[in-house]
Amino acid sequence: MNNDNLELTGAEELVKKFTELTGREQTKAKNMALKKGSDILVKAAKQSLRTVTKGYNRPNWWNGKTLESGIKYSKPSKDSETAKVHIMADFRLKFWELGTQLRRTKAGASRGVHKRHSFFQPTVQAKMSEVEDSMGRLFSESIDKIWNKK
C-alpha cells in the first residue's frame, strides 16, 4: 500500500476563506460554481442541436420559442448540491432526442414517424468529464469573487 501524502497548494487558504463566509455567501458560491459548470453542458448541447436540425433558431408558431431555448439549466434547491440541465423546457426536443413511432388516426391516415436524433445524451456523456474537472476551479473562482467583494 502506498502511503504518499497529497498536498494541494492553496487549499488551506481556500478552506479558510470558505469557512469565514456566511451561510448565505457559501450557498451563493456553491450555486455560482454549479451554474457555470452547467453552462458548459448547455452550450455544448445547443451546439449539438445545431448539427441535427436546421430550424433550431426558428420560432414556434404558437408560443414564439425556438428549439434552442428549450435546453435549460434548473437552479438547485436549497438543500441540493446538484444542478440539472434538461431539454424539457420545450417538449418538442423530446421527440428529437427519442423519436416517435408510426402514428395513425382512427380512420387509418398516417401521421408519420419522427426519426431519433440523439443530440443530448451523447453530449452529456462527452462533456461530463470536462465539467467535473473544471468544478474545482469554478468553485475557487466563485469563493474568491465573493471574498473580494467583502
Backbone bond lengths (Angstrom), bond angles and torsions (degrees), N, CA, C in turn:
res aa  C-N    CA-C-N  psi(-1)  N-CA   C-N-CA  omega(-1)  CA-C   N-CA-C  phi
1 M - - - 1.445 - - 1.519 108.79 -
2 N 1.299 117.12 138.00 1.445 122.97 -177.39 1.525 109.39 -90.34
3 N 1.323 117.35 128.24 1.466 121.62 -178.08 1.519 111.81 -109.88
4 D 1.308 118.48 30.55 1.458 120.79 178.54 1.519 109.53 -69.98
5 N 1.329 114.97 143.97 1.460 120.34 177.56 1.519 108.87 -96.02
6 L 1.295 114.95 141.02 1.453 121.09 178.19 1.517 107.86 -103.26
7 E 1.325 116.50 123.83 1.456 120.22 179.16 1.520 108.90 -114.77
8 L 1.295 115.12 130.12 1.454 121.01 176.90 1.518 108.11 -106.63
9 T 1.305 116.63 122.41 1.453 119.69 179.83 1.521 109.02 -77.95
10 G 1.298 116.05 131.51 1.455 121.54 178.86 1.513 114.28 86.23
11 A 1.320 118.30 -5.41 1.464 120.51 -178.08 1.523 110.94 -69.59
12 E 1.334 116.95 -37.16 1.467 119.65 179.77 1.525 110.52 -63.63
13 E 1.331 116.05 -41.34 1.459 120.32 178.95 1.528 110.70 -64.61
14 L 1.317 116.45 -40.26 1.465 121.08 179.42 1.525 111.05 -65.01
15 V 1.328 116.94 -43.46 1.466 121.08 178.82 1.523 110.15 -64.75
16 K 1.326 116.79 -39.54 1.471 120.88 179.04 1.533 110.36 -63.70
17 K 1.329 116.16 -45.07 1.466 119.71 178.56 1.527 110.68 -61.55
18 F 1.336 115.96 -42.96 1.462 120.05 -177.72 1.522 111.45 -64.65
19 T 1.321 117.90 -40.46 1.467 120.23 -178.78 1.521 111.77 -71.93
20 E 1.325 118.01 -25.36 1.462 120.63 179.06 1.528 112.77 -82.34
21 L 1.317 117.05 -11.24 1.464 119.94 175.51 1.524 109.42 -75.19
22 T 1.324 115.98 153.72 1.460 119.53 175.54 1.528 108.89 -73.23
23 G 1.319 116.22 168.73 1.463 120.50 -179.73 1.513 112.32 -60.34
24 R 1.319 116.19 -39.18 1.461 120.19 179.65 1.531 110.85 -66.67
25 E 1.330 116.08 -40.11 1.462 119.97 179.43 1.528 111.28 -69.67
26 Q 1.328 117.33 -34.24 1.462 120.72 176.25 1.528 110.63 -64.11
27 T 1.329 115.60 -43.61 1.466 120.29 178.18 1.523 110.53 -63.56
28 K 1.333 115.97 -40.11 1.459 120.27 179.60 1.528 110.80 -64.28
29 A 1.333 117.24 -41.52 1.466 120.93 179.00 1.526 110.50 -63.46
30 K 1.330 115.96 -42.70 1.470 120.46 179.42 1.526 110.66 -63.45
31 N 1.328 116.43 -45.47 1.464 120.36 -177.91 1.527 112.05 -67.82
32 M 1.342 116.81 -35.25 1.464 119.54 177.28 1.526 110.82 -63.87
33 A 1.327 116.49 -41.98 1.467 120.36 178.98 1.528 110.68 -65.96
34 L 1.336 117.25 -41.42 1.467 120.53 178.40 1.526 111.23 -63.84
35 K 1.316 116.81 -40.24 1.464 121.34 -179.86 1.524 110.64 -63.61
36 K 1.335 116.33 -46.11 1.462 119.24 -178.91 1.527 111.41 -66.75
37 G 1.324 116.85 -37.28 1.457 120.15 176.88 1.519 111.71 -66.61
38 S 1.328 116.20 -38.69 1.464 120.53 178.98 1.518 111.41 -69.54
39 D 1.328 116.45 -31.75 1.462 119.69 178.51 1.526 111.85 -61.56
40 I 1.335 116.75 -30.89 1.465 120.19 176.55 1.527 109.59 -61.29
41 L 1.343 116.20 -44.80 1.469 120.38 179.29 1.524 111.97 -67.67
42 V 1.329 117.03 -40.80 1.467 120.69 -178.75 1.526 110.16 -62.47
43 K 1.332 116.68 -45.76 1.466 120.01 -179.55 1.523 111.18 -63.38
44 A 1.329 116.49 -41.26 1.466 119.87 179.66 1.529 111.14 -66.91
45 A 1.327 117.56 -38.96 1.467 120.91 179.49 1.527 110.75 -67.03
46 K 1.324 117.27 -38.89 1.467 119.97 177.59 1.523 110.65 -65.55
47 Q 1.323 116.43 -39.61 1.462 120.11 177.70 1.524 110.70 -64.70
48 S 1.318 116.72 -39.25 1.461 121.09 178.30 1.528 111.13 -66.71
49 L 1.328 117.66 -37.66 1.465 121.35 177.43 1.524 110.49 -63.00
50 R 1.321 117.09 -36.32 1.464 120.78 179.70 1.525 112.22 -62.63
51 T 1.328 117.05 -28.15 1.463 119.39 179.22 1.525 111.78 -79.55
52 V 1.334 117.46 -19.38 1.464 121.96 -175.80 1.523 112.02 -87.29
53 T 1.316 118.06 -37.01 1.462 120.98 -173.49 1.522 111.20 -139.50
54 K 1.318 115.08 154.95 1.459 120.14 176.98 1.522 111.45 -85.07
55 G 1.323 117.56 -30.61 1.455 121.28 -172.38 1.518 114.38 -90.05
56 Y 1.321 117.87 31.46 1.462 120.59 -176.85 1.518 112.69 -67.70
57 N 1.321 117.94 -24.60 1.461 120.77 -175.81 1.525 112.19 -110.39
58 R 1.322 117.74 6.30 1.456 122.04 -179.58 1.526 109.17 -84.30
59 P 1.332 119.00 129.36 1.467 119.95 -178.98 1.523 112.35 -68.90
60 N 1.317 115.09 147.13 1.449 122.50 177.59 1.525 108.75 -71.81
61 W 1.309 118.39 149.64 1.462 120.39 -173.96 1.517 113.47 -74.91
62 W 1.339 120.15 -23.26 1.461 118.46 -176.62 1.519 114.17 -103.44
63 N 1.327 119.60 -21.70 1.462 117.96 177.94 1.520 113.48 -131.30
64 G 1.306 118.76 -2.46 1.454 122.14 174.79 1.519 115.33 77.94
65 K 1.332 118.37 4.11 1.463 120.59 -179.71 1.524 110.07 -82.60
66 T 1.312 115.24 147.27 1.453 120.26 174.79 1.525 108.91 -93.89
67 L 1.326 116.51 161.11 1.465 119.99 176.44 1.526 110.52 -61.34
68 E 1.312 115.85 -37.49 1.460 121.07 -177.69 1.529 111.89 -64.13
69 S 1.329 116.99 -30.62 1.464 119.99 -178.98 1.527 112.16 -75.06
70 G 1.320 117.80 -6.71 1.455 121.39 -179.47 1.510 114.42 -82.77
71 I 1.326 118.03 -8.07 1.465 121.67 177.46 1.519 106.75 -92.40
72 K 1.320 116.31 112.76 1.466 121.10 -170.07 1.515 112.82 -127.43
73 Y 1.313 113.00 160.65 1.455 123.77 171.33 1.521 106.90 -107.24
74 S 1.321 117.78 128.51 1.464 121.61 176.74 1.515 109.00 -102.28
75 K 1.308 116.31 132.18 1.460 120.95 179.89 1.520 110.36 -63.05
76 P 1.331 117.03 144.55 1.467 119.05 176.66 1.521 110.61 -72.11
77 S 1.323 116.25 150.53 1.456 119.27 175.97 1.522 108.89 -72.65
78 K 1.319 117.00 172.91 1.463 120.88 -174.14 1.519 112.72 -61.42
79 D 1.319 117.81 -37.02 1.457 121.12 -176.94 1.525 112.65 -92.19
80 S 1.298 117.73 -12.82 1.460 121.35 -172.93 1.523 111.38 -84.01
81 E 1.300 115.36 151.61 1.455 121.36 175.56 1.523 110.57 -118.32
82 T 1.316 116.10 21.51 1.456 120.80 179.13 1.520 109.80 -126.56
83 A 1.307 114.92 149.04 1.458 121.11 175.15 1.521 107.77 -111.40
84 K 1.321 116.09 157.86 1.458 120.18 -177.17 1.524 109.45 -124.07
85 V 1.318 115.75 130.56 1.457 122.35 171.30 1.519 105.84 -112.57
86 H 1.335 116.98 126.54 1.463 119.71 -174.31 1.520 110.71 -140.99
87 I 1.325 114.78 166.89 1.465 120.81 -179.17 1.523 111.53 -110.73
88 M 1.316 117.64 10.71 1.460 119.69 -173.75 1.528 114.11 -90.53
89 A 1.331 118.42 10.49 1.453 119.01 172.90 1.528 110.02 -70.80
90 D 1.319 116.90 -23.41 1.458 122.23 172.79 1.527 106.85 -130.13
91 F 1.322 116.62 113.51 1.465 121.38 -172.76 1.521 112.60 -61.79
92 R 1.320 118.07 -21.92 1.467 120.40 -178.03 1.525 111.92 -65.75
93 L 1.328 116.38 -26.72 1.466 119.63 -179.69 1.521 111.87 -65.12
94 K 1.334 116.43 -27.80 1.464 120.22 176.91 1.525 110.19 -60.10
95 F 1.334 116.78 -39.42 1.454 120.38 -179.29 1.528 111.40 -72.39
96 W 1.325 118.08 -30.55 1.460 121.06 175.15 1.523 109.81 -68.59
97 E 1.323 116.76 -40.86 1.461 121.39 -176.67 1.529 112.09 -73.28
98 L 1.335 117.29 -45.13 1.462 121.06 -172.56 1.520 114.48 -101.60
99 G 1.331 117.85 -22.41 1.454 120.96 -175.89 1.523 110.76 79.60
100 T 1.340 116.64 176.70 1.462 121.28 178.21 1.521 109.27 -134.32
101 Q 1.312 114.95 162.27 1.460 120.97 174.25 1.525 108.55 -88.89
102 L 1.314 115.17 173.78 1.455 120.33 177.02 1.524 108.89 -65.12
103 R 1.320 116.02 127.39 1.463 121.07 -179.08 1.526 108.63 -111.95
104 R 1.337 114.82 136.39 1.463 120.62 179.13 1.526 109.31 -134.09
105 T 1.323 115.48 150.01 1.455 120.49 174.32 1.522 108.80 -83.41
106 K 1.326 116.97 174.01 1.471 120.45 178.51 1.522 111.69 -62.03
107 A 1.323 116.49 -32.27 1.463 120.21 179.37 1.527 111.89 -78.12
108 G 1.319 117.44 -7.96 1.456 120.60 176.24 1.514 115.27 100.70
109 A 1.322 117.61 -0.16 1.460 119.49 179.82 1.529 109.92 -70.47
110 S 1.302 115.15 136.34 1.464 120.42 -177.93 1.528 110.45 -81.35
111 R 1.306 116.35 136.59 1.463 122.01 176.79 1.526 111.43 -109.07
112 G 1.303 116.08 5.16 1.452 120.66 170.10 1.511 115.69 92.04
113 V 1.319 113.34 173.88 1.456 123.51 179.87 1.517 107.17 -126.74
114 H 1.306 115.40 140.49 1.457 119.60 175.51 1.521 107.95 -109.44
115 K 1.328 117.26 120.29 1.461 120.94 -178.58 1.523 110.84 -66.86
116 R 1.310 114.21 152.62 1.460 120.76 177.88 1.531 109.03 -78.03
117 H 1.330 115.83 127.46 1.463 122.62 175.68 1.523 107.40 -125.85
118 S 1.308 116.82 85.03 1.461 119.79 -178.42 1.520 109.44 -68.54
119 F 1.309 116.21 116.37 1.452 120.87 176.57 1.524 111.22 -124.65
120 F 1.326 118.12 -26.22 1.460 120.72 -172.95 1.527 112.29 -86.47
121 Q 1.327 118.07 -53.09 1.467 120.72 -177.17 1.527 113.24 -60.98
122 P 1.330 120.21 -45.11 1.466 118.56 177.25 1.528 112.80 -62.42
123 T 1.331 116.22 -34.74 1.459 119.84 178.54 1.516 110.88 -67.10
124 V 1.322 116.76 -43.11 1.465 120.54 179.10 1.522 110.12 -62.13
125 Q 1.314 117.32 -44.37 1.464 120.43 -179.76 1.523 111.57 -65.27
126 A 1.327 117.43 -35.58 1.459 120.62 -178.71 1.526 112.35 -75.18
127 K 1.324 117.54 -36.84 1.461 121.13 -173.81 1.522 114.02 -94.89
128 M 1.321 118.41 -8.75 1.465 120.15 -175.49 1.525 111.97 -62.36
129 S 1.315 117.80 -39.26 1.464 119.46 179.59 1.526 110.81 -66.32
130 E 1.339 117.44 -36.71 1.461 120.83 177.46 1.527 110.75 -64.82
131 V 1.318 116.74 -40.88 1.465 120.73 179.06 1.527 110.38 -65.16
132 E 1.331 116.58 -45.36 1.463 120.04 -179.92 1.523 111.39 -63.31
133 D 1.327 117.29 -37.14 1.461 120.44 178.76 1.523 111.95 -68.18
134 S 1.312 117.60 -34.64 1.463 120.44 -176.44 1.528 113.52 -88.01
135 M 1.328 118.54 -9.40 1.470 119.88 -177.00 1.529 112.52 -62.93
136 G 1.308 118.74 -38.98 1.464 120.76 178.22 1.511 111.73 -61.96
137 R 1.323 116.05 -44.41 1.462 120.84 178.73 1.526 110.57 -65.26
138 L 1.323 116.88 -43.35 1.463 120.46 -179.76 1.520 111.58 -65.24
139 F 1.334 116.40 -37.60 1.461 120.38 179.40 1.527 110.47 -66.54
140 S 1.320 117.33 -43.07 1.470 119.49 179.13 1.526 110.90 -67.46
141 E 1.337 117.65 -36.25 1.465 120.35 176.71 1.522 111.35 -63.97
142 S 1.325 117.20 -41.07 1.467 119.61 -179.07 1.530 110.87 -69.14
143 I 1.335 117.69 -36.61 1.470 120.15 176.33 1.520 109.94 -64.85
144 D 1.330 117.20 -44.95 1.464 120.67 179.27 1.521 111.48 -62.76
145 K 1.319 117.50 -38.72 1.467 120.92 -179.83 1.526 110.73 -63.59
146 I 1.325 116.60 -44.43 1.468 120.10 178.70 1.522 110.05 -68.95
147 W 1.331 116.78 -39.35 1.465 121.51 -179.06 1.528 110.95 -63.37
148 N 1.319 117.80 -39.14 1.462 121.49 -178.79 1.519 112.46 -72.22
149 K 1.321 118.36 -21.46 1.466 121.27 177.53 1.518 112.08 -76.05
150 K 1.349 116.50 -20.24 1.471 120.15 -178.69 1.501 111.70 -70.04
